[in-house]
Amino acid sequence: MPDHPASRELAASPEPELLTISEAAELVRAPVATLRYWRHLGIGPRSFRLGRRVLYRRDDLRTWIDSQHDGSGAAGA
């Protein structure tokens, strides 16, 4: 398989773009159970399923955190 520049950028990135629910919980400093509850209610950061795993994009987490800080709360999924 040829080496593409995009794949090299992903490999060189110090922070993964996609986070597991455990990694996301660490980033927002909340228990995993809280993220699951927020996901159930539809009020937490945007997430999606990839197969059986729930994943979060790092940018979506930052956007959600910023919206909570600003008090708007409109960026929830």
C-alpha angles and dihedrals in degrees: 000000000000120000108248123199091234092056090050090052091052092048092048094048111110092209122051115237093217119054131195118233089260092053091045091050089053091051094051091037094234132122117267088242089059092054089049090051093047089049090052091050093043093234102107133081118305113275138168141196122250104186105311096337127095110220136185128206111231091227091053090053092050091048091050092047090050091049090052091049091050091049094234096111088189097123095070118121 
